[in-house]
Amino acid sequence: DAGVIQSPRHEVTEMGQEVTLRCKPISGHDYLFWYRQTMMRGLELLIYFNNNVPIDDSGMPEDRFSAKMPNASFSTLKIQPSEPRDSAVYFCASSFRLSNTGELFFGEGSRLTVL
Amino acid sequence: KNQVEQSPQSLIILEGKNCTLQCNYTVSPFSNLRWYKQDTGRGPVSLTIMTFSENTKSNGRYTATLDADTKQSSLHITASQLSDSASYICVVTPYSSASKIIFGSGTRLSIRP
């Protein structure tokens, strides 16, 4: 398997524009997480899905953020409208069953810069 | 509040030297404690995992230890190599909620030739 695949790797946009980040989890994994990483705050959980269903979105900062998982092999994180403070690296991670030893497999991240 | 704190924030050592990174946590009880390595511009990758009953776990030149009484873990790197330059993140999974994984802020390690 190719691992968790994210796109785009880099995105530069202007304030007010819509941003869509994409993630393809590892085949067979039933959990998918979206994280945001900044120097100041480290890794923060935004939302996670179990079997394509959003379970906890309490980490989504504002209504400007939304996430979907229409099927087991694809998820999106959308920011509309984007603001400079949204600049960060956004990671998608997937896991199988989240058992006692459940490991998170991360993608390479999407680096977002909002001007 | 469940927390994971790491020290030092950053560390510079010469190639070939050993080093130890620290992790203090308040999460209790927990299912497992992992150390992840994050290379610059990449996603984190798991290095070691320990359950609450384990004291040590090795992965090549990486050795993690766990003291459940003092709620401390350490990651020891032996004979460092340039490729060890990365951030190392301590991650604890609470027993009550496997999805509420708690990340430390990481230690940025730089290996100089």
Chai-1 contact restraints between the chains, C-beta under 6 A:
chainA,res_idxA,chainB,res_idxB,connection_type,confidence,min_distance_angstrom,max_distance_angstrom,comment,restraint_id
A,G42,B,F103,contact,1.0,0.0,6.0,A-B,restraint_1
A,G42,B,S105,contact,1.0,0.0,6.0,A-B,restraint_2
A,L43,B,F103,contact,1.0,0.0,6.0,A-B,restraint_3
A,Y48,B,S99,contact,1.0,0.0,6.0,A-B,restraint_4
A,F91,B,G43,contact,1.0,0.0,6.0,A-B,restraint_5
A,L98,B,A98,contact,1.0,0.0,6.0,A-B,restraint_6
A,N100,B,S31,contact,1.0,0.0,6.0,A-B,restraint_7
A,T101,B,N32,contact,1.0,0.0,6.0,A-B,restraint_8
A,T101,B,I49,contact,1.0,0.0,6.0,A-B,restraint_9
A,E103,B,S46,contact,1.0,0.0,6.0,A-B,restraint_10
A,F106,B,G43,contact,1.0,0.0,6.0,A-B,restraint_11
A,F106,B,P44,contact,1.0,0.0,6.0,A-B,restraint_12
A,G107,B,G43,contact,1.0,0.0,6.0,A-B,restraint_13
A,E108,B,R42,contact,1.0,0.0,6.0,A-B,restraint_14
A,E108,B,G43,contact,1.0,0.0,6.0,A-B,restraint_15
A,G109,B,G43,contact,1.0,0.0,6.0,A-B,restraint_16
